[in-house]
Amino acid sequence: MYTASEGRANHGDKLFRFFSKNNSELERALRERFVLGTSVSTRVTAAAASAAEAAAAAGESSFKSFMVAVQRCASSVAIVQQYFANNISRPLLPVDGAHAASLDEMAKAMSNPENAAYKGLQQCVDTVMAEVERLLSAGQKATDYRSPDDGIVPDHRPTNACTRVVAYLSRVLDSAYTALEGQNKPAFLTEVGNRLHKFLLNH
């Protein structure tokens, strides 16, 4: 038999063991949940990064394919214009009003591929800037541009993000430089340069 004080002490020990056991189980459950949540978060982050890289590769491939298409289109247009000048426009010179009318029709016909090429080149510029922004946002920090406060000589080596951006620009702009002709080449490269300069200043 227990005295009253012994009964209370025994009851207190049971309560202590009960709460201790439940607290341990709760802590273990929280730790498992945290580990599980961290693992899921890591997998989601890795999947998102993988998807972004795949989208970037597809965008670069589309960029290069479009540049090839523009180059072929420009060659075809030049052939058509040459044929028109030699075999259609020139023979119509003696015909009153026919020569001017043919020039107008030719200009209208050529405006369609020109407008399509212009829109495509604008989208190429947007694609380039989107990828540059992605690369810098993922790997470049604002503190990378600051000089150290402790008097140590700053490290002028390029960051990994900078190296990736330069490599990307070298690939896509090389294909653009090869494919574009006439005024399209300086116009496109100038547009990319201006937008890149503005973005880097803001970044």
Secondary structure, DSSP 8 states (H G I E B T S, - for coil): ---HHHHHHHHHHHHHHHHHHHHHHHHHHHHHHHHHHHHHHHHHHHHHHHHHHHHHHHHHHHHHHHHHHHHHHHHHHHHHHHHHIIIIIGGGTTSTTHHHHHHHHHHHHHHHHHHHHHHHHHHHHHHHHHHHHHHHHHH--GGGGS--TTS-----S--HHHHHHHHHHHHHHHHHHHH--TTHHHHHHHHHHHHHHHHHHH-
